[in-house]
Amino acid sequence: MKYLFCLAVLSILFSLNAEAQHNYRPAYIVDLNSDTLKGFIDYKEWENNPKEISFKSNLNQPAPTPFTVTNSTAFGINGAEYYQRFIVSKSKGQINPNKLSIGIDTSKTTDTAFLKVVVAGKNVSLFSLTDDIKTRYYITSTEDREANELDYYMFYIAENNVKVQTLYTFRNQLKLIAGHYNKDSAKLTEDIKYANYRERDLREIVDLINGESSQNFTPPGVLGTRVFAGVAARFNKLNAGGGQSFFPDGTNESVTSPVVSAGADFFLNKYTKKFVFRAEIEYSGSHYTIPPTAVNGGGTTASFDFKQYTVSVVPQVIYNVYSTDQFKAFLDAGIALNFSSYNKYAYQVNFGNVSTTSTPNYPALLHYWNTFRLGTGVVIGEKIQINASYGLLAPISSSHSYDVKISYYQVGVNYLF
């Protein structure tokens, strides 16, 4: 069964990735004549600022039109992300601790790029540019439409290749800009003094410099969440063994049990939903019975009957290998952290119908155990999710003299709110 499950997962992966998937969203392009073209852009989770975008004036257009910095000046995904073209000076110095230079690297290069709008304000605007080296932040003002990089340096001190020096040059740049607009409140001064080179800190400072104004615009965030609830059928397989004194190796029992679940999904980008981080809670109850099984010879048999009630906390990562508005196919991996309770069970041995012994709470079963889980599934119409998963074989007993392990397949359906 597990081989069929793995084959099904691989089949979905290869068949759906056979051709590139698209995610066209309502958008606009500003061309070199300053004309705004409305239509749809193939929106992706861009790790770096995009160099080229695919545009369709309507979804029935057979082939998209490519746009770059050579034939457009701006573009935007409605309600999500906005970009403007600038000729910029880019610092080349690394800020990755594993790639720092010895001594400060102030070298720069000139590039024409689409900068992402972080804040568009009446006084100043903030942009970001991410490439394979790092993320840089740029600022423009009403007096100076040129995008100027906010400088930030990290490097090893030349005579000491262990100690890292950090220069927060951007703080002085922001202080000068704030003074130019007569913005010198105690909060702004404090924020600049302790600002880190990250979007949240810089955005707050720019908002204070701009003040309250209907001219200020901050693109909405792309992070998103949703909640869900579901039911499933779990096909459990109990494996017991450890020699003739317990059960012969290979002894097993299969049972089916119901599962109810609920949880929340967290999106890095709620518009593309390529990566999903899921937090799920499940409840299941199973009744296992190993019928009289020959042990130790001489007509002696052993049996084992117990009920297990389990609450599982299951953090997972979901990757959509194929995605459209009405249909998605995904792969899923996670770990189930299981908290189990049991009835008053016992291990019974029958000595050739002459006598019977019963050992309560034997074997000792774990109240906490975990299992790795792999899965796949589809989402239909943004509301119905059908999924299948495999829980890898995991021990539910800590004994070294015998084994009690569980694996399972699970098929379920979730409703996405």
N, C-alpha and C positions, 0 to 999 in steps of 0.2 A: 504493500500500500504506500509506504513512504517514497518508494521509487516512482510510483505513478504520480504522487503529489509533486515531487521535484520536477518530473518531466512536464507536468502541466504548467508549473511556474515558469520554467525555461521557455516553453512554447509561447506563452503569453508575452514574455519579454522580447523574444526575437521577432515574433510576428508583428507586434505593435510598433517596434522600433525599426521595422523594415523600411519605413519611409518617415521623414521628419514630420513631427507634429507641429501644428500651428495654433496660435491663440490670438486671433484678431479681435481687437477691442476698439470701440469708438475713439477717434483721435483726430489730430489735425497736423498739417505740415505748413510751415511758412517758407515759400520759395524765395529765390533771389530777387524777385520783383516785389517782395513784401505782400504777395497775395496769399491768403489763407486757404488751403485745400482741406476740405473736410472729408473724412473717410474712416479707414480702419488701419491700425498698425499691428503687426505681429509682435505682441508684447511678451517679453521673456523676463526671467529673473536675471537681469544683467549683473554679474559680479563686478565688471568694469563698465565704465561709461561706454555706451555703444558707439561704434564707428560707422555702422551702416544699419538702416532700418528698412523693413519691407512694408510698403504702403499699397492699399487698395482703395479706390474711390467707392467701390461697393463690393459686397462679399461675393458677388457672382463674377467679378473680374477674374479671368482665368489665370493670369500671371501677375504677381505683384510688381510694383515699380520700386526700384532701390533708390534710397535717398542717403546722401552723405553730406559732409561739410562743404563739398564742392558745388552742390545744387540746392541747398536749403540753409536757412538761418535759425530755425527753431522747430520744435515739434513737441507734442504733448499727448499723453494718454489721459483721456478725460477722467477727472476725479482721482488720478493716481500719481503720475510723474510728469515733470515738465523739464525741457532742456533748451538751452540757448547756445548758439555758436559764438565762440570767442577765439581770438588769437592770444595765446597765453605763454608766459614764461613758466616752465615747470622745473622745480628743484629735483635733483637726481639723488640726493643723499637718502640712504636707507634709515628707517626707524624700526625695522625688525631687529630685535636684540641679537639674533643669530647672524645678522649680516652687516653690523655696524662697521663704519670705516674707522681707521686709526687717525685721529685728528678730524676736524670739522670738514665736511664736504659741502661747499657752497655752490658747486657747479649747477648750471641750469641749461635747459634746452628750450627752444621755441616750438610750439605746436599749435595746430588749429583743431579744436575739439568741441564736442557738445558738453557743456557744463550742466550739471543737474541743479535745478532751482531748489534751494533749501528754504529761503525766505526772500520774498520780493517786497521791499518796503519803500516808503515815501522818501527816506533819506539814504539808506544803504540797503543793498541786497547781498545775500550770502549764497554761494554756490559750492558744489563739491566736484572733484575730479578724481576718480579711482582708476588706476592702471595696475600693471603687474608689479610695480615698485611699492606703491602706497596710496593712501587717500590724502588729497590736498584740499584745502579750503581757500576760496577766493572771495573777494569783496569788491563791490562796485558802489559808486555813490552818484548822486544827482549831478555833481560837478564833474566827476570823472567816470565815464562809462567804461573805461578799460578795467578788465578783471585783474586785480592785483592779488598775488598769493599771500596768504597769511603764513609767515615763516615759522618753522619749528624744526629744531635740529637735535639729533642724538648721535653721540660718537664716543669712541674710546679716547681717553686722554693719551697724547702721544707717548709720554714717558711711562705710562702705566696702562697696559692693555687689559686691565681688569676693571678699573673704575670707569663708569659711564657718566659722561657729562651731558646735561640736557639744557638747551637754550630755548626759553619761551619768548622768542622775539615777537611773536604775534600779540603778546599782551601790550607791549609798547605801541604797536601799530593801532590796536583797538583804542588805547588811551588817547592817542592823537586824534582819531576819528571822532570819538565821543566829545573831546574838547572842541573840535571844529563845529559841532552842532549844539554846543553849550549844554551838553548832557553830563552832569557831574554829580548825580545823586549818590548818596552813601552806598546804596545797594549796587549801583552800577560799578562804582569804584571797587567795592569788595568783590563783585563777580569777576571783574577783569583781573584783579590781583591774584585770584586763586583758580583762574580758568584752566582747564585741561584742553588739549587739542582734540576735541571730539564734538560731534554735531550738537549734542544737547546743550553743552555749555555755550558754544558759539551762537547758537540760535537764540538763547535767552538774552545774551548780551546785545545782539542785533535788534531784538524786539524792544529792549529798553532804549536803544539809541533812536529807533524809529518812533517810539511813543505810541499812544493810542491814535489810530487813524484807520479810516475805511480804505485807505490806499494800500495798507499792508496786506500781504497774502502769504500764507504758509500752506504748501500742498498737504493734503491729508496724509496721515501715515498709511503704510501698506500692511502693517501687522494686523492680524485678524484672529478671531476665535469663533468657535461654534460648539454647541453641545449636542449630545446624541444619547439614544437609549436603544437597547437591542435585546434580542433573544437568540439562542443558539442551541444546537444539539451537539453534545460532546461524546465521542466514541472512545472510551477509555480502554486501555489494556494494562492489566496488572501482571507484573512478572515477579515470581517468587522462586528462590533457589538457595542453595548453600549446602547441599549434601543430603544424605539420607536421614540425618538427624532433624531436618526441618522439612523441606520439600525438595524433590529432585530438581536439578537445574532444568530450566525450560518450562516449568509449571506456570501456567498463565490463565487469566480469566478476563473476558471482555464484557463490558457493560456500557450501556448508553445512559447519559444523564442530561437533564435540562440545565441551561445556563441563562441567567439574566445579567444584564450589564448596563452601565451608564458611564459617561465620561465627557471629556472636552478635547477638542482639537485646537492646536495653535499653529498659525500660518506665518511663515516669514514674509509671504506676499499673498494677501487675500484675493488678489486678482488672478494670479497664475496658479496658486495652490500646488506648486511642484513638490515642495517638501512640507510634510505635516508632522508635527510632534504631538503625539496622542498620550493622554493620561486616562486610563480606563480602570474601573472597578467592576469585578465580576463576582457573582455568587453561584456556587454549584453544590449539589449534593449527590453522592454516589454510594451505591450498596454493592460491595464486592463479596462474592462467595466462592471459595475454592472447595469443591466437593471432596469427599473422602478420597485420598490419594495414597497409594502404597509407599510406605517408608520403612526402612530397616528390615524388610523381609518378614517372613513368618506370619503373613496375613495382617500385619500392623498397618493401619491407615491413619492419616492426619487430615484435619479439615480446619478451615479458617473462614470466619464470617465477620465483616465489620462494615460500619457505615462511616463515611467521611464527609464532613461539611466544610467547605472551603470558601474563604473570601480572598480574592486575588487582586493585587494592585499591579497593573501592567503598563509600564511606560514603553512607548513604541516610537519608531521612526517609520514614516510612510513616504514612499517615493512614487509619484505618478509617472508611469512610463508612457502613458498616452492620456491626453487631456483635451476635451472639447467642452462646450457649455453643457451638453446633454449626456455626455458619456466620458467616464474616466476609468482607466485600469491601473492598478497599483501593485507594488510589492511592499511587504511589511516585515519588520524585524523588531523584536523586543524581548523583554524578560518578565516572566510572571513571578511576582513575589507572593507566595502562598501562605496563608494563615489557616490552619486546619484544626478542627476539633473532631472527636470520635465518640461513638457510643461505648457502652461497657462490653467490649469484645473479649474473646478468649480463643486460645489455640487448643484444639481438642485432638487427643490421640486415642484411637480405639485399638485395643490389643486383641485382635482376632475374635471380636464379639464376646470376649471374656470379661474385660473391664475397660473403663474409659477414664482418662484423666483430662482435666480442664485447667489450663493455666491462664488466669485473668491477665489482661493487658500485655499479653505476649503474642507476637513480638512488639517491642517498644516502637511506636510510630511517631514521627516528627510532627510537631505542631507548627514549625516553620520550615519551609523548603522552597526551592525555586527551580524554574525550568526555562530554558531558552525557547523562543517561539518564532517560527517563520510563517509568513502568510502571503496571500494574494487575494485580489477581489476586484470588484467593479462598483462604480457609483453611477446610478441611472437618474437623470433629471435633477441632480443636485440634492435629492431628498432620500433616496433609497440606496443603501450600501449593502451589497451581498459579499460575504467574505468567507474564506476557508483558511484554516491555519493548522500547523502541526507543532505540537509540544514535544520537544525532544525528551528521550528517556531520562528520568530523574529519580534519585532515591528518595523514599519517604521513611527510611529507617537508617540509623547511624551505626548499626551493628556491623562488626567485621566478620562475624561467623555465619551470617545469612544475608540474603538480599531481598528487599521488597522495593520494587521500582514501578513507576507509572509513566506511560506515554499516552498521547491522545491525538486524534484528529477532531477538528471542530468546524462546523458549518453553521453560519448564522446570517442574520439580517439586522441592520441598524436603521433607525429613522434619524435623519439629520435635521436638527431644528435650525 
